[in-house]
C-alpha cells in the first residue's frame, strides 16, 4: 500500500487517487488537507491543517509545511545540497503558515519560506524568503515586499 500505516493522517484529509500517492512512515498530515495525484511524501514530513498539495509534488524527509499553505503542482523540495551526502548532511525546509508556492518551483535544502510569502511558478528558491514577500525567477528575486492574502474569505 502506498500510504504507510505508521503515518498519522487526519480522517478529513482528501487524497486524490491514493493508489497513485506515496506517503512514507512517520508523516503527520493534519485536518482538511487536499493531496493531488502522483505526490511523494517522505518520512517524518509534517503538513499543517488546511494545506493543498498539487499533483506531481516531491516532499522529502525534513520538510515542514505549516497550516493553510498552497504547494502548486510539480513543486520539488530537496533536502541534500550535494547528493549523495547522507542523512547527516540533510537540511530541513520550513514553509510557514499561509505561504503559497507556484507550480514547478524548486526549493533547495535549508530554506525557510516566511509566513504569507508567495513564490511564483517555476521559481528556484536558493535563499530564505521573508514573511510577506513575493519572489519569482531563477534564482528567486523579490518583486513585492508585502503581499496581502485572502485566506478563507478574510484578508490577512
TORPA-4810 file (N, C-alpha, C, O; in nm, 3 decimals):
<nodes>
NODE_1_0.085_-0.119_0.000_0.000_0.000_0.000_0.088_0.124_0.000_0.183_0.130_0.078_X
NODE_2_0.061_0.223_-0.084_0.147_0.341_-0.094_0.142_0.435_0.026_0.233_0.516_0.044_X
NODE_3_0.037_0.426_0.109_0.027_0.512_0.227_0.066_0.429_0.349_0.002_0.329_0.380_X
NODE_4_0.173_0.473_0.417_0.226_0.398_0.532_0.127_0.398_0.647_0.065_0.499_0.679_X
NODE_5_0.113_0.282_0.710_0.025_0.273_0.827_0.088_0.339_0.949_0.021_0.360_1.050_X
NODE_6_0.218_0.373_0.940_0.286_0.440_1.051_0.262_0.591_1.050_0.294_0.659_1.147_X
NODE_7_0.206_0.644_0.941_0.180_0.787_0.932_0.051_0.822_1.004_-0.039_0.738_1.017_X
NODE_8_0.043_0.947_1.052_-0.077_0.996_1.117_-0.145_1.092_1.019_-0.097_1.203_0.995_X
NODE_9_-0.256_1.047_0.963_-0.328_1.125_0.863_-0.471_1.146_0.913_-0.544_1.050_0.935_X
NODE_10_-0.509_1.273_0.931_-0.641_1.305_0.983_-0.749_1.251_0.887_-0.728_1.247_0.766_X
NODE_11_-0.861_1.211_0.943_-0.968_1.150_0.864_-1.028_1.243_0.759_-1.088_1.196_0.662_X
NODE_12_-1.014_1.375_0.777_-1.071_1.470_0.680_-0.977_1.500_0.563_-1.013_1.576_0.474_X
NODE_13_-0.857_1.441_0.562_-0.762_1.464_0.452_-0.814_1.395_0.327_-0.853_1.278_0.331_X
NODE_14_-0.816_1.468_0.215_-0.858_1.412_0.087_-0.733_1.381_0.006_-0.656_1.471_-0.027_X
NODE_15_-0.713_1.253_-0.027_-0.602_1.210_-0.111_-0.662_1.162_-0.243_-0.729_1.059_-0.247_X
NODE_16_-0.637_1.237_-0.349_-0.687_1.201_-0.480_-0.608_1.081_-0.530_-0.485_1.085_-0.536_X
NODE_17_-0.677_0.976_-0.565_-0.615_0.853_-0.615_-0.507_0.803_-0.519_-0.388_0.808_-0.553_X
NODE_18_-0.545_0.754_-0.401_-0.447_0.708_-0.302_-0.352_0.601_-0.355_-0.241_0.586_-0.305_X
NODE_19_-0.396_0.527_-0.455_-0.309_0.425_-0.512_-0.196_0.485_-0.595_-0.104_0.414_-0.634_X
NODE_20_-0.203_0.616_-0.623_-0.100_0.686_-0.700_-0.020_0.784_-0.617_0.055_0.865_-0.672_X
NODE_21_-0.034_0.777_-0.484_0.036_0.867_-0.392_0.120_0.781_-0.298_0.072_0.679_-0.248_X
NODE_22_0.245_0.822_-0.273_0.331_0.752_-0.177_0.350_0.840_-0.054_0.401_0.952_-0.064_X
NODE_23_0.310_0.788_0.060_0.331_0.858_0.187_0.405_0.761_0.278_0.353_0.656_0.315_X
NODE_24_0.529_0.798_0.314_0.615_0.709_0.391_0.595_0.729_0.541_0.523_0.819_0.583_X
NODE_25_0.659_0.645_0.620_0.637_0.636_0.764_0.662_0.763_0.843_0.743_0.848_0.807_X
NODE_26_0.589_0.772_0.951_0.602_0.880_1.049_0.568_1.018_0.997_0.616_1.117_1.051_X
NODE_27_0.486_1.028_0.893_0.436_1.158_0.846_0.320_1.201_0.933_0.250_1.118_0.991_X
NODE_28_0.301_1.332_0.942_0.185_1.386_1.010_0.115_1.480_0.913_0.174_1.579_0.869_X
NODE_29_-0.009_1.450_0.880_-0.088_1.535_0.791_-0.215_1.571_0.866_-0.298_1.484_0.897_X
NODE_30_-0.231_1.701_0.895_-0.342_1.747_0.978_-0.471_1.762_0.897_-0.472_1.737_0.776_X
NODE_31_-0.577_1.801_0.963_-0.712_1.805_0.907_-0.725_1.898_0.786_-0.650_1.995_0.770_X
NODE_32_-0.822_1.865_0.702_-0.867_1.949_0.590_-0.762_1.971_0.482_-0.769_2.070_0.410_X
NODE_33_-0.667_1.882_0.470_-0.568_1.891_0.363_-0.618_1.820_0.239_-0.703_1.731_0.246_X
NODE_34_-0.564_1.861_0.124_-0.601_1.805_-0.004_-0.472_1.769_-0.076_-0.389_1.857_-0.100_X
NODE_35_-0.453_1.643_-0.111_-0.328_1.597_-0.172_-0.358_1.539_-0.310_-0.437_1.445_-0.323_X
NODE_36_-0.295_1.596_-0.413_-0.318_1.555_-0.551_-0.253_1.423_-0.586_-0.183_1.362_-0.504_X
NODE_37_-0.277_1.379_-0.708_-0.222_1.252_-0.757_-0.072_1.261_-0.779_-0.017_1.370_-0.800_X
NODE_38_-0.006_1.146_-0.775_0.137_1.133_-0.804_0.225_1.217_-0.712_0.328_1.269_-0.754_X
NODE_39_0.186_1.229_-0.587_0.263_1.303_-0.487_0.346_1.203_-0.407_0.298_1.095_-0.373_X
NODE_40_0.469_1.240_-0.378_0.559_1.158_-0.295_0.592_1.238_-0.170_0.649_1.347_-0.178_X
NODE_41_0.556_1.183_-0.053_0.582_1.249_0.075_0.671_1.157_0.156_0.631_1.046_0.193_X
NODE_42_0.793_1.203_0.185_0.893_1.123_0.255_0.863_1.106_0.403_0.768_1.165_0.455_X
NODE_43_0.944_1.026_0.470_0.924_1.003_0.613_0.943_1.130_0.696_1.022_1.218_0.660_X
NODE_44_0.870_1.138_0.804_0.883_1.246_0.903_0.848_1.384_0.849_0.891_1.484_0.906_X
NODE_45_0.772_1.393_0.742_0.723_1.520_0.689_0.603_1.562_0.773_0.522_1.478_0.814_X
NODE_46_0.591_1.692_0.799_0.477_1.745_0.873_0.403_1.844_0.783_0.462_1.937_0.729_X
NODE_47_0.272_1.823_0.768_0.188_1.911_0.687_0.073_1.959_0.775_-0.003_1.879_0.829_X
NODE_48_0.062_2.091_0.789_-0.037_2.151_0.878_-0.177_2.152_0.820_-0.199_2.119_0.703_X
NODE_49_-0.270_2.192_0.902_-0.413_2.195_0.869_-0.441_2.284_0.747_-0.383_2.391_0.732_X
NODE_50_-0.531_2.236_0.661_-0.583_2.317_0.552_-0.489_2.338_0.435_-0.509_2.432_0.358_X
NODE_51_-0.387_2.254_0.419_-0.292_2.271_0.308_-0.343_2.202_0.182_-0.416_2.104_0.187_X
NODE_52_-0.301_2.258_0.069_-0.331_2.198_-0.062_-0.199_2.163_-0.127_-0.116_2.250_-0.151_X
NODE_53_-0.179_2.035_-0.156_-0.057_1.986_-0.221_-0.097_1.943_-0.362_-0.171_1.846_-0.378_X
NODE_54_-0.048_2.013_-0.463_-0.083_1.982_-0.602_-0.021_1.853_-0.650_0.068_1.797_-0.586_X
NODE_55_-0.070_1.805_-0.765_-0.021_1.681_-0.824_0.127_1.689_-0.858_0.180_1.798_-0.883_X
NODE_56_0.193_1.575_-0.857_0.333_1.560_-0.900_0.433_1.632_-0.812_0.540_1.671_-0.860_X
NODE_57_0.403_1.651_-0.684_0.498_1.715_-0.591_0.588_1.610_-0.527_0.548_1.495_-0.508_X
NODE_58_0.712_1.652_-0.494_0.805_1.568_-0.421_0.843_1.640_-0.293_0.899_1.750_-0.296_X
NODE_59_0.812_1.577_-0.179_0.835_1.637_-0.048_0.916_1.536_0.035_0.858_1.444_0.092_X
NODE_60_1.049_1.553_0.043_1.133_1.455_0.112_1.137_1.477_0.264_1.084_1.575_0.316_X
NODE_61_1.199_1.385_0.331_1.218_1.392_0.476_1.279_1.527_0.515_1.368_1.579_0.448_X
NODE_62_1.229_1.584_0.626_1.283_1.708_0.678_1.205_1.832_0.638_1.246_1.943_0.671_X
NODE_63_1.095_1.815_0.566_1.014_1.930_0.524_0.898_1.946_0.621_0.830_1.849_0.655_X
NODE_64_0.876_2.071_0.665_0.761_2.106_0.748_0.682_2.214_0.676_0.736_2.319_0.642_X
NODE_65_0.555_2.186_0.652_0.465_2.281_0.588_0.357_2.316_0.690_0.280_2.229_0.731_X
NODE_66_0.352_2.443_0.730_0.255_2.484_0.831_0.117_2.502_0.770_0.098_2.477_0.651_X
NODE_67_0.020_2.544_0.850_-0.120_2.547_0.810_-0.151_2.646_0.697_-0.086_2.749_0.680_X
NODE_68_-0.255_2.608_0.619_-0.313_2.691_0.512_-0.214_2.728_0.402_-0.222_2.839_0.348_X
NODE_69_-0.124_2.640_0.369_-0.028_2.665_0.261_-0.077_2.602_0.131_-0.149_2.502_0.131_X
NODE_70_-0.036_2.662_0.021_-0.063_2.607_-0.112_0.070_2.568_-0.174_0.162_2.650_-0.183_X
NODE_71_0.081_2.442_-0.216_0.200_2.392_-0.283_0.155_2.353_-0.423_0.085_2.253_-0.441_X
NODE_72_0.195_2.431_-0.524_0.148_2.410_-0.660_0.197_2.280_-0.721_0.294_2.221_-0.674_X
NODE_73_0.129_2.237_-0.827_0.165_2.111_-0.893_0.311_2.111_-0.938_0.363_2.212_-0.986_X
NODE_74_0.376_1.996_-0.923_0.513_1.981_-0.970_0.619_2.050_-0.888_0.732_2.063_-0.933_X
NODE_75_0.585_2.094_-0.768_0.685_2.156_-0.680_0.778_2.048_-0.626_0.734_1.941_-0.584_X
NODE_76_0.908_2.079_-0.626_1.010_1.985_-0.580_1.084_2.048_-0.462_1.144_2.154_-0.475_X
NODE_77_1.079_1.981_-0.348_1.160_2.018_-0.232_1.282_1.928_-0.232_1.274_1.811_-0.271_X
NODE_78_1.396_1.981_-0.189_1.516_1.900_-0.176_1.570_1.912_-0.034_1.546_2.012_0.034_X
NODE_79_1.643_1.811_0.010_1.699_1.815_0.146_1.850_1.791_0.149_1.910_1.794_0.257_X
NODE_80_1.911_1.767_0.035_2.054_1.735_0.028_2.118_1.823_-0.080_2.096_1.800_-0.199_X
NODE_81_2.196_1.921_-0.040_2.255_2.015_-0.136_2.359_1.949_-0.226_2.372_1.987_-0.343_X
NODE_82_2.433_1.853_-0.175_2.537_1.786_-0.252_2.518_1.635_-0.245_2.594_1.566_-0.177_X
NODE_83_2.417_1.583_-0.315_2.390_1.438_-0.304_2.499_1.355_-0.369_2.565_1.403_-0.461_X
NODE_84_2.521_1.233_-0.323_2.456_1.176_-0.205_2.536_1.208_-0.079_2.641_1.148_-0.055_X
NODE_85_2.488_1.301_0.000_2.559_1.344_0.119_2.529_1.262_0.243_2.599_1.275_0.343_X
NODE_86_2.427_1.179_0.238_2.388_1.104_0.357_2.302_1.187_0.449_2.305_1.310_0.442_X
NODE_87_2.226_1.121_0.534_2.130_1.191_0.621_2.193_1.297_0.709_2.129_1.397_0.740_X
NODE_88_2.318_1.277_0.750_2.382_1.377_0.837_2.402_1.511_0.766_2.418_1.613_0.832_X
NODE_89_2.401_1.511_0.633_2.418_1.635_0.556_2.284_1.698_0.518_2.283_1.810_0.466_X
NODE_90_2.173_1.630_0.541_2.042_1.683_0.503_2.008_1.806_0.586_2.042_1.814_0.704_X
NODE_91_1.940_1.900_0.524_1.899_2.022_0.594_1.747_2.039_0.582_1.691_2.013_0.476_X
NODE_92_1.681_2.080_0.689_1.534_2.091_0.687_1.486_2.210_0.604_1.560_2.305_0.581_X
NODE_93_1.362_2.201_0.562_1.295_2.309_0.489_1.167_2.341_0.566_1.095_2.251_0.609_X
NODE_94_1.139_2.472_0.583_1.018_2.515_0.652_0.937_2.608_0.562_0.990_2.703_0.505_X
NODE_95_0.808_2.577_0.549_0.715_2.664_0.479_0.618_2.712_0.586_0.538_2.635_0.638_X
NODE_96_0.625_2.841_0.618_0.545_2.897_0.727_0.400_2.919_0.683_0.370_2.919_0.563_X
NODE_97_0.311_2.938_0.779_0.168_2.940_0.751_0.129_3.045_0.646_0.190_3.151_0.635_X
NODE_98_0.024_3.010_0.570_-0.036_3.094_0.466_0.057_3.124_0.349_0.029_3.213_0.270_X
NODE_99_0.167_3.051_0.336_0.257_3.071_0.221_0.199_2.999_0.099_0.121_2.905_0.111_X
NODE_100_0.240_3.045_-0.018_0.193_2.989_-0.143_0.311_2.969_-0.237_0.390_3.061_-0.258_X
NODE_101_0.323_2.849_-0.293_0.434_2.816_-0.383_0.375_2.777_-0.517_0.297_2.683_-0.526_X
NODE_102_0.413_2.849_-0.622_0.359_2.825_-0.755_0.410_2.696_-0.818_0.510_2.639_-0.774_X
NODE_103_0.338_2.653_-0.921_0.367_2.527_-0.990_0.510_2.523_-1.043_0.564_2.624_-1.090_X
NODE_104_0.570_2.405_-1.034_0.701_2.382_-1.092_0.817_2.449_-1.022_0.926_2.458_-1.078_X
NODE_105_0.797_2.494_-0.900_0.906_2.558_-0.825_0.998_2.453_-0.765_0.958_2.338_-0.742_X
NODE_106_1.122_2.494_-0.739_1.221_2.407_-0.674_1.269_2.478_-0.548_1.312_2.594_-0.553_X
NODE_107_1.262_2.408_-0.436_1.302_2.465_-0.307_1.425_2.389_-0.260_1.418_2.269_-0.234_X
NODE_108_1.539_2.459_-0.248_1.664_2.395_-0.208_1.669_2.369_-0.058_1.587_2.423_0.017_X
NODE_109_1.763_2.286_-0.012_1.772_2.249_0.130_1.802_2.368_0.221_1.868_2.464_0.181_X
NODE_110_1.752_2.360_0.344_1.783_2.460_0.445_1.707_2.590_0.430_1.742_2.689_0.494_X
NODE_111_1.605_2.592_0.348_1.531_2.715_0.318_1.413_2.731_0.413_1.351_2.633_0.455_X
NODE_112_1.383_2.858_0.447_1.261_2.891_0.518_1.184_2.991_0.433_1.235_3.096_0.396_X
NODE_113_1.060_2.956_0.403_0.970_3.045_0.330_0.878_3.105_0.434_0.802_3.034_0.499_X
NODE_114_0.884_3.237_0.450_0.816_3.306_0.558_0.665_3.307_0.549_0.607_3.277_0.444_X
NODE_115_0.604_3.341_0.659_0.458_3.346_0.669_0.399_3.438_0.562_0.443_3.552_0.546_X
NODE_116_0.301_3.387_0.489_0.232_3.467_0.388_0.312_3.497_0.263_0.265_3.572_0.177_X
NODE_117_0.431_3.442_0.250_0.513_3.467_0.131_0.453_3.395_0.010_0.381_3.296_0.024_X
NODE_118_0.482_3.448_-0.109_0.436_3.386_-0.233_0.557_3.362_-0.323_0.642_3.450_-0.340_X
NODE_119_0.564_3.242_-0.380_0.670_3.203_-0.472_0.605_3.180_-0.607_0.518_3.094_-0.621_X
NODE_120_0.648_3.257_-0.709_0.589_3.245_-0.842_0.621_3.111_-0.907_0.717_3.044_-0.870_X
NODE_121_0.539_3.074_-1.004_0.557_2.947_-1.076_0.696_2.939_-1.138_0.745_3.036_-1.196_X
NODE_122_0.757_2.823_-1.127_0.887_2.798_-1.188_1.006_2.859_-1.118_1.117_2.857_-1.171_X
NODE_123_0.986_2.913_-1.001_1.093_2.979_-0.926_1.187_2.877_-0.862_1.143_2.771_-0.816_X
NODE_124_1.316_2.910_-0.859_1.414_2.828_-0.788_1.455_2.907_-0.664_1.518_3.012_-0.674_X
NODE_125_1.418_2.855_-0.547_1.442_2.925_-0.420_1.575_2.877_-0.363_1.589_2.762_-0.322_X
NODE_126_1.673_2.969_-0.361_1.808_2.937_-0.314_1.841_3.003_-0.180_1.942_2.971_-0.118_X
NODE_127_1.754_3.095_-0.135_1.775_3.167_-0.008_1.642_3.178_0.066_1.536_3.161_0.006_X
NODE_128_1.649_3.206_0.194_1.527_3.225_0.273_1.443_3.337_0.216_1.496_3.436_0.165_X
NODE_129_1.311_3.321_0.225_1.216_3.423_0.178_1.148_3.481_0.301_1.079_3.409_0.373_X
NODE_130_1.164_3.611_0.327_1.100_3.672_0.444_0.947_3.670_0.433_0.891_3.657_0.324_X
NODE_131_0.882_3.684_0.547_0.736_3.686_0.553_0.680_3.794_0.461_0.729_3.907_0.458_X
NODE_132_0.576_3.757_0.386_0.503_3.853_0.305_0.564_3.887_0.170_0.502_3.960_0.093_X
NODE_133_0.681_3.838_0.139_0.745_3.873_0.011_0.686_3.792_-0.104_0.639_3.680_-0.085_X
NODE_134_0.689_3.852_-0.223_0.658_3.781_-0.347_0.787_3.770_-0.425_0.852_3.871_-0.455_X
NODE_135_0.827_3.645_-0.459_0.951_3.623_-0.532_0.923_3.543_-0.659_0.832_3.461_-0.663_X
NODE_136_1.005_3.568_-0.763_0.995_3.494_-0.888_1.135_3.477_-0.947_1.227_3.550_-0.910_X
NODE_137_1.151_3.381_-1.037_1.273_3.369_-1.116_1.370_3.263_-1.069_1.345_3.189_-0.974_X
NODE_138_1.483_3.259_-1.140_1.591_3.164_-1.111_1.723_3.240_-1.113_1.774_3.273_-1.220_X
NODE_139_1.779_3.268_-0.994_1.728_3.238_-0.861_1.614_3.334_-0.823_1.592_3.435_-0.890_X
NODE_140_1.543_3.300_-0.717_1.430_3.380_-0.671_1.473_3.523_-0.639_1.573_3.546_-0.571_X
NODE_141_1.395_3.619_-0.690_1.418_3.761_-0.662_1.288_3.825_-0.615_1.180_3.791_-0.662_X
NODE_142_1.301_3.917_-0.522_1.184_3.985_-0.467_1.122_4.077_-0.571_1.191_4.153_-0.639_X
NODE_143_0.990_4.069_-0.583_0.913_4.159_-0.669_0.837_4.259_-0.583_0.838_4.379_-0.610_X
NODE_144_0.771_4.207_-0.479_0.692_4.289_-0.389_0.731_4.254_-0.246_0.747_4.136_-0.212_X
NODE_145_0.746_4.357_-0.162_0.788_4.332_-0.024_0.674_4.280_0.064_0.698_4.199_0.153_X
NODE_146_0.551_4.325_0.039_0.439_4.282_0.122_0.324_4.237_0.034_0.280_4.310_-0.055_X
NODE_147_0.277_4.116_0.058_0.165_4.060_-0.016_0.046_4.050_0.078_0.061_4.012_0.194_X
NODE_148_-0.072_4.085_0.029_-0.193_4.069_0.109_-0.263_3.944_0.062_-0.282_3.924_-0.058_X
NODE_149_-0.303_3.860_0.156_-0.366_3.732_0.124_-0.512_3.733_0.162_-0.554_3.803_0.254_X
NODE_150_-0.587_3.655_0.092_-0.725_3.628_0.128_-0.728_3.481_0.168_-0.721_3.392_0.083_X
NODE_151_-0.739_3.455_0.298_-0.741_3.320_0.349_-0.882_3.290_0.398_-0.931_3.349_0.493_X
NODE_152_-0.946_3.196_0.330_-1.082_3.155_0.365_-1.174_3.274_0.385_-1.247_3.282_0.483_X
NODE_153_-1.168_3.368_0.288_-1.259_3.479_0.287_-1.218_3.601_0.368_-1.291_3.700_0.369_X
NODE_154_-1.104_3.597_0.435_-1.060_3.711_0.515_-0.927_3.761_0.464_-0.839_3.681_0.433_X
NODE_155_-0.909_3.892_0.456_-0.780_3.948_0.417_-0.692_3.952_0.540_-0.730_4.005_0.645_X
NODE_156_-0.570_3.894_0.526_-0.478_3.891_0.639_-0.353_3.970_0.608_-0.264_3.979_0.692_X
</nodes>
